[in-house]
């Protein structure tokens, strides 16, 4: 009995995978046709321009700013604050 259930489950998953594959192919084919058409319409030569930029970093370029030291946090309890609780 278990083998029948397992084979039915496996068949359903195979059917689901096949349907998903068919839908993906049906959605991709028009996009492939559009890409081929755009490729056929594009010129054979293209102009490419580029700019070379250079960043130079030296040892003493930056300015070091010392941070002020933090003061320790002091938690002070007021005697009347605990009485209300």
N, C-alpha and C positions, 0 to 999 in steps of 0.2 A: 504494500500500500504506500509505503514511504517513497519508493522509487517512482511510482506514478505521479505523486504530488511533486516530487523534486523535478521530474522531467517536464511536467506542465509549467512549473515555475520558471525553469530554464527556458522553455519555449516562449513564454510570455516576455521574459527579459530580452530574448533574441528578437522578438517581434518589435518590442519597444526600441531597441537599438537600431533596427532596420528602418523604422519609421523616422527616427531622429536623423539618421544618415540621409535618407531621401529628402527630408525637408531642408537640411543643410545644403545639399547639392542644388536643389531647386532655387534656393535663395542666392547661391553663389554664381550660378550660370549667367544671370543678367549682368552682374557686376564684372564678370570676366569678359563678357561681350563689350561692355562699355570701356573697359581698359584697353582691349584690342582696338576698338574704334579710335580712341584717343591716341594710341600709339601710331596708328596708320595716318592720322591727321597731323601729327607733329612734324616739324621740319627736321631735316637730317643733320643740320648743324645748329648748335646752340652757343650763345655767348655767355661766358662765365667770367665774373669779375670778383676779385677778392682783395682784401686789405690785410697787410701784415702789421700787427701791433705788438709792441714789446713792453714788458713790464720789468723794470730794473729795481732790485731791492738791494740796499746797502746795509752795512752793519749798524751804522748810527742814524738810520732814517727815522726811527721812532722816538717818541719822547715818553719817558717813564714817569708816570704820575703816582706818587705814593698815596695809598689809601689811609685814611685816619683809622686808628685802632678802635674797635668797638668796646664800649663800656659793658661790663658784666650786668646782666639783668638781675635786679633785686626785687624779690617778691616779699612785700611786707604785708602782714596781716593786721588789720585793725581789730582791736578787741571787740568792738560792737558788731562786726560783720558776721561773726560766728553765732552770735546769740540769736540772730534773726532766723537762722536755718533751723 
